[in-house]
Amino acid sequence: MRILADENLSQVRELFAPYGEVVAVPGRSINASMLRDVDALLVRSVTRVTAQMLAGSRCQFVGTATSGLDHIDVEGLAAKHIKLSWARGCNSKAVVDYFFSVLAALTPAAGLDWQHASVGIIGCGQIGSLLAERLLQLGMPIRIYDPLLGAAHRYSRYFTSLQEVLKQQIITLHVPLTHDGATPTFHLLAASQLAAIPADSLLINAARGATVDNHGLLQWLQHKPAQAVVLDTWENEPGINLELLQRVRLATPHIAGYSQQGKLTGTRMVLQDFCQHFGLAPAATAPEFAHELVIDAQAACEPADQLNRLILAAYDVRKDHEAMLALAHSCSPAEAFDALRKHYPERNEFSHFRVAAAQLQTSIHPAARILGFQVSD
C-alpha cells in the first residue's frame, strides 16, 4: 500500500509505516500528480482536497487530522466512494487551553478578573461545548449562539441571538467555515456585527480566519485602536494582512489546537478509521507523553494572579505572539507563517502538568483542577 501524507502530521511515519510505504511531503505541495499511485491520502487543514484532485487516482481513503472539514470536498469524495476520516474534537482541549492563556495574558492589564467576566460563545460543537463546560464549572456567566443546534442540546438554556452574544465582555468563535445553507459562517462577523461589540470587550477568533471579515476588522480597528482583538486564524493564510497583524492585541499562526497531545490524537483517530476501512489489525501505537512537569506557581500573590501565573507557566501565548510579529519584517511573510507552524515548539495541554497543592492557595485548587491541572498533595 502507498500512503501520501503531510509531513507535519504527528508521528505519521511511525504509526502508518506498518501498513505500507509512507511518502511524507509538505502539505501545501500536495497535488493531483502526486496521487496517481496512492491508496490513501493523509492531510491537515493546509491541503485542499477535491474530487478533481483525485481523478485518475486509485486513492480510496482520505484522512484529515483536523477538527474542521472546510478544506475537504466532502460531497465530491462521497460521489467517488472515497472513505473520508476526520479527527473531530481532537484539538478541543488545546483550543480551550489557548482561550484561557489569552485571558491570563491580557485581562490583568485591563484590570479585569476574567473569572467574573461574561463570555459569549459563537459555535457550540466539540470545542465550544468543552469551553462552555469549563466556564460553567468556574461559575462564569455564558451566552451561546449556534442556530444549528436545537433545544435538545445540553447547553440550550444558554442559547441566544448573535446580537446578545456580541454584548458579552469576552467573545470567542468556535465555528466551522461554511459558505452555504441558511446560516453560513463566512464573514459571520462583518462591519455591522463588529460595530455592535462594546469598546471594552475582548474578541477572540481561533476558529477559521474567514469567519471574521478581516478587511472589515482592520477598518474597525483603525477607528477603534484600543479595541482588544486576538487572532489565531486569518483570511488568506498564509498570505495574511500584515497591517492587521500590527493592530491586534495578540496574533498567533493558526496554532490554537497545536498541543502535542491534540496532534497525536488526531493522527491516531485517522489511523483507527484507516485500519477499519482496509480491514487491518491496529499496530501498537507510540507511547503517550508520560512526563509530568512540576510548576512553581509562586504562591506569594493574589489568588487571581496566581491562577494566571499557573496558566502562563504551562502555556504562554505571548511567546507565540512575539514570534508572529517577526512576519512583518520577513522578506517572505507567507513562507515565514508556514514555518512558524511547521517548527512550532513542543506544547503540552494543561492536563499534562502536575502542581503541588502546597504551592497554590487553597482557594484556587478547584479552578486549577477545572482547567485540567493535576493538583497533587
C-alpha positions as MATLAB code, in Angstrom:
seq = 'MRILADENLSQVRELFAPYGEVVAVPGRSINASMLRDVDALLVRSVTRVTAQMLAGSRCQFVGTATSGLDHIDVEGLAAKHIKLSWARGCNSKAVVDYFFSVLAALTPAAGLDWQHASVGIIGCGQIGSLLAERLLQLGMPIRIYDPLLGAAHRYSRYFTSLQEVLKQQIITLHVPLTHDGATPTFHLLAASQLAAIPADSLLINAARGATVDNHGLLQWLQHKPAQAVVLDTWENEPGINLELLQRVRLATPHIAGYSQQGKLTGTRMVLQDFCQHFGLAPAATAPEFAHELVIDAQAACEPADQLNRLILAAYDVRKDHEAMLALAHSCSPAEAFDALRKHYPERNEFSHFRVAAAQLQTSIHPAARILGFQVSD';
ca = [
       0.000    0.000    0.000;
       1.210    3.533   -0.771;
       0.298    6.341    1.629;
       0.844   10.026    0.842;
       0.938   12.216    3.960;
       1.526   15.758    5.114;
       4.965   15.625    6.720;
       3.729   17.665    9.679;
       1.212   15.078   10.854;
       2.293   13.961   14.310;
       4.132   10.612   14.193;
       2.611    9.787   10.809;
       5.608    7.752    9.654;
       5.809    5.708   12.855;
       2.081    4.999   13.041;
       1.410    4.196    9.371;
       4.691    2.519    8.342;
       3.471   -0.974    9.365;
       0.845   -0.785    6.600;
       2.873    0.309    3.614;
       5.156    2.936    2.131;
       4.622    6.359    3.715;
       5.601    9.260    1.459;
       5.685   12.443    3.545;
       5.715   15.854    1.817;
       4.822   19.470    2.680;
       1.049   19.748    2.886;
       0.779   22.759    0.585;
       2.692   20.937   -2.153;
       0.261   18.022   -2.473;
      -1.329   17.962   -5.936;
      -3.049   15.639   -8.394;
       0.185   14.405   -9.980;
       1.341   13.007   -6.627;
      -1.851   10.988   -6.185;
      -1.730    8.721   -9.266;
      -0.442    5.647   -7.460;
      -1.632    6.433   -3.942;
      -4.012    4.252   -1.904;
      -4.506    6.698    0.974;
      -4.055   10.421    1.492;
      -3.437   11.949    4.932;
      -3.641   15.727    5.315;
      -4.091   18.707    7.610;
      -6.021   21.922    7.009;
      -3.407   23.400    4.626;
      -4.232   20.906    1.860;
      -7.364   21.492   -0.205;
      -8.714   18.073   -1.242;
     -11.215   17.919   -4.110;
     -12.747   15.171   -6.233;
     -10.987   16.656   -9.283;
      -7.665   16.383   -7.494;
      -8.282   12.653   -7.027;
      -9.498   11.990  -10.580;
      -7.484    9.163  -12.087;
      -6.070    8.137   -8.724;
      -6.625    4.772   -7.090;
      -6.923    6.527   -3.716;
      -9.810    5.152   -1.700;
      -9.153    6.734    1.719;
      -8.673   10.384    2.720;
      -7.918   11.184    6.342;
      -7.621   14.668    7.808;
      -6.208   15.048   11.309;
      -8.266   18.181   11.901;
     -11.467   19.171   13.680;
     -12.713   21.101   10.627;
     -13.635   19.984    7.122;
     -13.759   23.249    5.157;
     -10.660   22.158    3.163;
     -12.326   18.909    2.057;
     -14.778   18.439   -0.829;
     -16.992   16.157    1.256;
     -19.713   15.650   -1.376;
     -17.177   15.113   -4.143;
     -15.369   12.410   -2.204;
     -18.650   10.704   -1.336;
     -19.669   10.687   -5.015;
     -16.406    8.885   -5.847;
     -16.949    6.448   -2.949;
     -13.772    7.571   -1.237;
     -13.778    6.989    2.505;
     -13.334   10.213    4.485;
     -11.971   10.198    8.018;
     -11.642   13.274   10.200;
     -10.473   13.836   13.753;
     -13.477   15.663   15.162;
     -12.655   17.206   18.523;
      -9.026   16.040   18.599;
      -7.748   19.505   19.496;
     -10.615   20.640   21.749;
      -8.566   20.699   24.950;
      -5.720   22.548   23.259;
      -8.003   25.281   21.905;
      -9.680   25.707   25.283;
      -6.221   25.976   26.895;
      -5.383   28.645   24.301;
      -8.514   30.580   25.304;
      -7.524   30.617   28.982;
      -3.932   31.533   28.164;
      -5.237   34.563   26.265;
      -7.301   35.586   29.291;
      -4.383   35.132   31.658;
      -2.123   37.188   29.397;
      -4.439   40.086   28.603;
      -7.053   40.697   31.287;
      -4.810   41.731   34.224;
      -3.555   44.801   32.325;
      -7.182   45.737   31.667;
      -7.972   45.500   35.370;
     -10.361   42.605   34.746;
     -10.620   39.423   36.779;
     -11.669   37.115   33.968;
     -13.332   34.690   36.396;
     -16.058   37.297   36.881;
     -16.480   38.178   33.197;
     -19.335   37.154   30.939;
     -18.435   35.052   27.895;
     -20.210   34.848   24.549;
     -19.508   31.624   22.642;
     -20.191   31.520   18.901;
     -20.446   27.857   17.924;
     -21.123   25.040   20.377;
     -19.641   21.966   18.741;
     -16.868   19.921   20.333;
     -14.688   22.896   21.249;
     -17.482   25.301   22.157;
     -19.152   22.674   24.356;
     -15.934   21.881   26.227;
     -15.321   25.580   26.778;
     -18.894   26.077   27.998;
     -18.479   23.171   30.413;
     -15.320   24.628   31.927;
     -16.738   28.142   32.178;
     -19.883   26.913   33.910;
     -17.826   24.829   36.325;
     -15.915   28.020   37.139;
     -19.220   29.752   37.849;
     -18.922   32.179   34.948;
     -21.958   33.527   33.041;
     -22.142   32.405   29.411;
     -24.300   33.068   26.365;
     -24.151   30.874   23.255;
     -25.062   31.427   19.602;
     -25.420   28.346   17.450;
     -28.527   28.313   15.218;
     -27.805   24.773   14.004;
     -28.360   23.259   17.446;
     -31.786   22.706   18.967;
     -33.461   22.523   22.344;
     -32.144   19.006   22.965;
     -28.580   20.271   23.320;
     -27.274   20.099   26.883;
     -26.481   23.819   26.924;
     -29.607   25.008   25.097;
     -30.710   27.040   28.125;
     -27.825   29.397   27.351;
     -28.658   29.793   23.651;
     -29.470   33.275   22.460;
     -29.097   35.579   19.462;
     -25.827   36.633   17.879;
     -26.626   40.196   18.888;
     -26.834   39.167   22.545;
     -23.601   37.174   22.401;
     -21.785   40.178   20.955;
     -22.679   42.196   24.089;
     -20.587   39.988   26.382;
     -17.225   41.003   27.836;
     -15.379   38.173   26.118;
     -16.483   36.885   22.695;
     -14.940   33.765   21.184;
     -15.581   31.962   17.885;
     -15.599   28.183   17.503;
     -17.489   27.554   14.273;
     -16.551   25.750   11.047;
     -16.237   27.779    7.857;
     -19.307   27.346    5.654;
     -20.478   29.253    2.591;
     -23.889   27.660    2.031;
     -27.069   26.892    3.921;
     -29.401   29.064    5.941;
     -26.674   30.313    8.296;
     -23.281   30.395    6.533;
     -20.351   31.356    8.739;
     -18.275   33.065    6.036;
     -17.890   36.673    7.268;
     -20.272   35.921   10.121;
     -18.713   38.925   11.817;
     -18.610   41.738    9.277;
     -18.744   45.511    9.705;
     -22.227   45.739   11.248;
     -21.586   42.939   13.741;
     -18.189   44.321   14.731;
     -19.728   47.730   15.326;
     -22.068   46.180   17.898;
     -19.220   44.918   20.090;
     -18.638   47.097   23.196;
     -15.376   49.014   23.378;
     -14.235   47.140   26.499;
     -14.902   43.659   25.115;
     -12.302   41.133   24.008;
     -12.821   39.335   20.673;
     -11.001   36.032   20.039;
     -11.022   34.083   16.768;
      -9.482   30.609   16.947;
     -11.965   29.066   14.502;
     -11.388   29.846   10.811;
      -9.993   33.125    9.543;
     -12.795   33.967    7.129;
     -15.491   33.720    9.797;
     -14.433   37.307   10.512;
     -14.195   39.775    7.628;
     -10.518   40.689    8.011;
     -10.800   43.807    5.850;
     -13.758   44.997    7.905;
     -11.889   44.098   11.086;
      -8.907   46.199   10.012;
     -11.136   49.192    9.292;
     -12.837   48.735   12.662;
      -9.502   48.672   14.482;
      -8.287   51.700   12.559;
     -11.186   53.642   14.050;
     -11.003   51.888   17.450;
      -7.295   51.224   18.049;
      -7.853   50.393   21.739;
     -10.207   47.511   20.932;
      -8.846   44.169   22.146;
      -8.767   41.527   19.400;
      -6.909   38.211   19.340;
      -6.470   36.311   16.070;
      -5.149   32.805   15.700;
      -6.761   32.270   12.293;
      -6.624   34.635    9.323;
      -8.159   35.134    5.928;
      -5.924   34.078    3.020;
      -3.476   32.074    5.110;
      -0.535   32.034    4.786;
      -0.693   35.383    2.963;
      -2.197   37.286    5.886;
      -2.849   41.012    6.197;
       0.297   42.428    7.797;
      -1.340   45.705    8.804;
      -3.991   43.750   10.675;
      -1.205   41.767   12.339;
       0.176   45.017   13.750;
      -3.181   46.136   15.139;
      -4.462   43.089   17.027;
      -3.622   42.624   20.698;
      -2.317   39.085   20.235;
      -1.520   37.317   16.959;
      -0.696   33.642   16.510;
      -0.153   31.480   13.388;
      -3.174   29.136   13.479;
      -1.754   27.084   16.349;
      -4.508   27.239   18.988;
      -5.011   23.488   18.680;
      -1.309   22.628   18.326;
      -0.678   20.702   21.519;
       1.453   17.566   21.415;
      -1.468   15.551   22.724;
      -4.018   17.049   20.333;
      -1.878   16.488   17.238;
      -1.105   12.899   18.158;
      -4.754   12.216   18.975;
      -5.709   13.475   15.513;
      -3.294   11.102   13.791;
      -4.438    8.183   15.907;
      -8.107    8.854   15.180;
      -7.390    8.751   11.449;
      -5.293    5.597   11.920;
      -8.215    3.855   13.611;
     -10.520    4.616   10.668;
      -7.773    3.636    8.223;
      -7.376    0.192    9.797;
     -11.120   -0.330    9.917;
     -11.573    0.673    6.270;
      -8.825   -1.595    4.955;
      -9.600   -4.455    7.364;
      -6.262   -4.224    9.125;
      -5.323   -5.020   12.695;
      -4.175   -1.872   14.526;
      -0.478   -1.980   15.373;
       0.853   -0.994   18.759;
       0.775    2.787   18.975;
       3.529    5.057   20.155;
       3.688    5.658   23.911;
       1.767    8.501   25.464;
       3.566   11.634   26.590;
       4.139   10.460   30.132;
       6.454   13.043   31.687;
       4.539   15.307   34.011;
       6.097   18.608   34.953;
       6.109   20.347   38.297;
       5.248   24.036   38.020;
       6.385   26.616   40.511;
       3.210   28.680   40.683;
       4.657   31.361   43.018;
       2.300   31.209   45.979;
       3.068   34.701   47.313;
       0.496   36.636   45.265;
      -3.229   37.246   44.987;
      -5.319   34.165   44.095;
      -6.419   35.506   40.692;
      -2.843   36.471   39.848;
      -1.560   33.085   40.975;
      -4.004   31.266   38.725;
      -2.872   33.415   35.799;
       0.763   32.603   36.615;
      -0.074   28.911   36.677;
      -1.755   29.077   33.263;
       1.085   31.027   31.676;
       3.711   28.735   33.189;
       2.060   25.861   31.301;
       1.458   27.778   28.081;
       2.243   31.445   27.498;
       0.517   32.620   24.301;
       2.592   35.813   24.350;
       5.624   33.863   23.145;
       3.699   32.823   20.033;
       2.698   36.466   19.528;
       6.324   37.616   19.696;
       7.324   35.073   17.050;
       4.397   36.107   14.881;
       5.348   39.795   14.884;
       8.564   38.942   13.051;
       6.479   38.262    9.932;
       6.182   41.983    9.373;
       9.939   42.153    8.778;
      10.246   38.993    6.704;
      11.057   39.116    3.006;
       8.555   36.280    2.536;
       5.817   36.572    5.194;
       3.726   33.708    3.791;
       6.639   31.278    3.962;
       7.507   32.562    7.431;
       3.913   31.978    8.560;
       4.070   28.352    7.431;
       7.497   27.948    9.036;
       6.093   29.031   12.401;
       3.569   26.225   12.155;
       5.983   23.636   10.813;
       8.575   24.311   13.513;
       6.163   25.054   16.339;
       7.805   24.310   19.708;
       6.556   21.480   21.889;
       3.451   22.485   23.798;
       1.551   20.334   26.252;
      -2.028   20.574   27.452;
      -2.814   21.678   30.985;
      -3.736   18.104   31.898;
      -0.097   17.145   31.281;
       1.065   19.278   34.224;
       1.198   18.477   37.898;
       1.461   21.124   40.609;
       1.830   20.549   44.331;
      -1.210   21.652   46.300;
       1.059   23.345   48.829;
       2.303   25.714   46.100;
      -1.195   27.003   45.462;
      -3.523   28.954   47.643;
      -6.376   26.709   48.693;
      -8.960   28.988   47.106;
      -7.705   28.284   43.576;
      -7.421   24.496   43.869;
     -10.898   23.972   42.356;
     -10.242   26.326   39.420;
      -6.863   24.728   38.681;
      -8.466   21.279   38.576;
     -11.325   22.501   36.380;
      -8.769   23.847   33.901;
      -7.220   20.388   33.787;
      -4.162   20.709   36.018;
      -3.238   17.811   38.279;
      -3.141   19.231   41.799;
      -1.327   16.718   43.972;
      -0.905   16.537   47.742;
];
